[in-house]
Amino acid sequence: MNKNLLYMFLLLIITSCGGGGGSDEPKPEPKENVAPTAPSAVGGQKQTCLSVRPTLKWNKSTDKNNDKLTYKVNFGASKDAMEVQANSLTTNQYTFSQDLLKSTKYYWEVIVSDGEFDVSGGIWEIATVGDPVKNTIPSTPVLKTPYGTVTDINVEFLWDEVVDDGTVTYTLFVKDEQNNKNQFELNSTTYTYSNMPRGEWSWWVIAKDADGNASQSATIQLLLK
């Protein structure tokens, strides 16, 4: 056989057997991200509130991709002049820390985000009465530290004092990556977790008054290296 023909014949065999190292198998398509469902107001789109320091509540959104969802609350006395009242909430409620005006109509909106899509539930109305009842719901706890990455195994948790018309106690929840939950009952807004195991954690705080009314903070992620 001619040397050139023999060379071409061997090259054809090597190529057909995958000698080139390539693969003709199709690569799987990336999973398409789907927007979460829109939140809806608990109690309806128009509400009358007996308290001047109300709790806004909405139904949780769902997400087909099981993405982590956060909520933003816009609020104001006009539909065209709403401002961000709270952001990055992981709970489906928000309690005001200051009194609203009596006999006043307000507008509010909840926007859910999966990190890519932001979905609004629409603009809703809430009105206060002229003779409000005494407020008994603590304001939403605002967490301060720690967050992100820390290295000291003696971790100090700190949050702002809530506003309420009576005595308030706090419950600090600290959960590890295996969903093991630690719970600490406190009378102050700080707690030091000594010799905390290294790993990924999440934490949040619930404020509770003497009547059993409670409000919950957002949840913060923490990495102890």
Helices and strands as residue ranges (DSSP letters): H 3-16, E 40-41, E 46-49, E 55-59, E 70-76, G 79-81, E 83-89, E 93-95, E 105-113, E 118-128, E 143-145, E 148-150, E 155-159, E 168-176, E 181-186, E 190-193, E 199-209, E 214-216, E 220-224
